[in-house]
Amino acid sequence: MIAKAEKKIEYLGELKQSLITRAVTRGLNPNASLKDSGVKWIGKVPEHWETIKLSRVYSYIGSGTTPLSSQEDYYSEEGYNWLQTGDLNNGLITQTSKKITKKAIDECRMKFYPKHSVVIAMYGATIGKVGLLDLESTTNQACCVISPTQKMNPLFTFYSFMAAKKELLLASFGGGQPNISQDIIKKLRVPVPPLEEQNAIILSLKKECDTIDHIIATQKKKIAYLQELKQSLITNVVTGKIKVS
């Protein structure tokens, strides 16, 4: 039963990825006239869409830094938000696992990024993971942050990164620890529909993704319960509470 639930989660993850990629590259109209985007991962796009380098769409793409961990007065549970790549969850970022003090902000010249900024992990165990800020935050140097612009719905950019993950990983460099540089991200070509169409795509896509995420969460709870039950049975057999004939 555990294996069956794990397979279902894998299938749902693939289905979600497929829905996202199709939505951000083809839109909602199945009868739209298409043209070649000239970008391998995108393929064909509706004729009235543009395909543009990210750096031409967004005026500010940056990162952050890590205050010295040995400096205790740089960190505080009641401080300012400091985002690390481990906080990225391919979803909405509503809190950060660590916070920093005013002293750290001033002495390390930390930059605050506004709500609705899109963040992507450039290296480490979470490379390629994305998040959408639901709060103002500083970041460490492994996060690349795309500040919001009126030209783009930030959720459309967020989903575009999810669709382009394989492309970004292929472009990464480094042996033991692959790295997606800011330069790679800035040069990434993305589909850009009219803003009104972006909004419609997001409404449709978010509804589908939320449904899939809910099913995945249910399956994960089921797996956790079954694993707990299995461990309990093993313990009871080993301790003699359950007799095995």
N, C-alpha and C positions, 0 to 999 in steps of 0.2 A: 504493500500500500504506500509505503514511503517512496519507493522508486517511481511508482505511478504518479504520485503528486509532484515529484521532482521533474518528471518528464513534462507534465502539464505546465509547470512554471517555465521551463525552457521553451516550450512551444509558444506560450503567451508572450514571452519576451521577444521572440522572433517576429510574432505577429505585430506587436507594438512597434518594433523597429521598422517593419515593412510599411505600416500605416503612416508613420511619421515621414519616412523617405518619400513616399508617393505624394503625400499632402504638400510637402514643401517644395517639390519639384514639378508637380503636375496640377496642383490646385484641386478645386472641387468640381469643375465642369468636365465631364468625361468626353464631351464633344468639341472641346476647344481645339483650334488649329495649333499645331506644334511646330517648333523650330529647334534645330540643334543648338545646344547651349555652348558647345565647344569645350565643355568640361566633362571629363569621363564620369565622375561620380554623380553628376547631375543628370546627364543624358539630355533628353528633349524637354523643353519647357513651353508653356503657352506663348504664342507669338508676341503678345503685348508685354511680356515680362522682360526684365533686364537681368543680366548676369554680371555682377560687379565685384571687384576686390573689396574685402571687408574694410580696408583702410580708407576706401573712397566713400563708404557708407557712414562710417563712424569717425568722428573727429578726434576722439580720445580712446586709445587702447593702451593700458599700462599694467603695472604690477605693484608690489609692495616690498616689505622687508621684514626680517625677524629681529626684534630687540634681543639683546644678550640675555640668554636664559639664566645666566649666573647673577644677573642684576635683579635681585628680588623685588625692588621697588618699581620695576617696570611692569609687573603683573599683579592683577588684583581681581577678585571675584566680582567686585562691584564697578569694574572699569569700563572701558570702551570696547566695542566689538572688534575682534581680530580674527579674520577668517584664514583657515588653513585648508589645504586640499582634502584633508580627512573629513572636513565638514560638508564637502560636496556630495550630493545624493541623487543627482539627475532629477532634481525637483526644486521646490521652493525652499530657500534658506531663511528660517525664522529665528535662528539663534546660532551663536558660535560657541565652540567648546572652551575657548580661552578668551580672556579680556585683558586689555593693557591699560596702563595709567596715563594720566596727562603728561607726566614726566617722560614716559617712553615716546609719546606722540611728538612732544617738543624736541627732545634730544635726538630722536631717530628720524625726524622729519617725515612722519607717517602721513600718508594721503588717505582721506576719507572718500569712499565711493558711495554714490547715492543709491537709494532704493530703486529697483528695476534694472540695475546693472547685471549683465550676464557674465558669469565667471567660468573659466575652464582650467582644469589642472594641466600644467605643462610637463610635469614629470613626477616620478614616484609611483607608489602602488596604485594610485587613483588616476593615473595619466588618462586624459581624454574625458574624464567625468565633468559634468557641467552643473551649474546651479544658477538660480535666479534670485538675486537679493531681495528680500522682503523687509530689509532694514538697512540703515547706513552702516558701513563697516570699513575698517582698514583690512589689509591682507598681508600674507607673507609673500616671498619672492617666487614661490612655485605656482601662484595663481595669476592668470592673465585675466584682466577685467576690461570689459567693453562697456563704457558708460552710455546711458540711454541717449537716443536722438529722436527728434520728432518725425524723422523719415521712416522709422521702423518700429513695429510692435516688438518689444523686447522678447516676448514669448516666441515670435516667429524666428528670431535669431537663436534663441535657446534651442528650439526644435531643429533648426538648421545645423547647429553644432552636433546634435545627437545623430542626425542623418549623415554628417560628414566625418564621423569618428574614425572609420576605417581609413579614409583618405588622409586624415591628419596623422594617424599612427604610421601609415606607409611613408609619410614625409618626415617622420621623426628621425633623429640621429642619436648616436651614442651606443656603446656596447651593452654593458651591464645594466645601465639605467637609461632607456630611451628618453629623449627630450623633444618636446614640441616647443620650439622657440616662439617668441613674440613675432618674429619676422615671418615665420611660417603661417601663423594665425592671420597676420595683417594681409598676407598675399592670398589667403584662401578666397576663392571666388564663390559667391553665394547667389542663389536666385532671389530676385527682388520684385515681387508683384506690387501693384498699387496698394497703398496703405489700407484702403477700404477692403480690398480682397484679402490682405493679410489678416485683418480682424475676423473676417468670415471663416477663413481657414482655421484660425486658432480656436474659435468657438466650437467648430465641428470636431477638430482634433482633440481638444482638451476633454470633451465629453467622452470620446471613444477611449482615450488613454486612461481617464479616471475609472472607467468601467473595468478595463483590463487590470489596472493597479489594484482595484478592490478584490478581484478574483485571485490575483497573485498573493495578496496579503492573507486571504482566507486559506489558501493552500499552504502558506508558510506556517500559519497557526496550527493547521492540521498536522504538518510534519513535526512540529515542536511537541504537540500532544502525543503523537505516536512514538516519538523517540523517548519521551519521558515515561510512557507506559511500558515500552520495551525495557528500559533501564530498571524500572521498578520490578518487573517480572524476573529479570536476571538476578537482582539483589535478593529477592525473596527466595529464589531457588538456591542461591549460594549460601544464604544464612539458614536454610532449612525451614523457612516459614511455609514454603510450598514443597510438598513431597513429589518427587518424580519417580514413578514406578518403572 
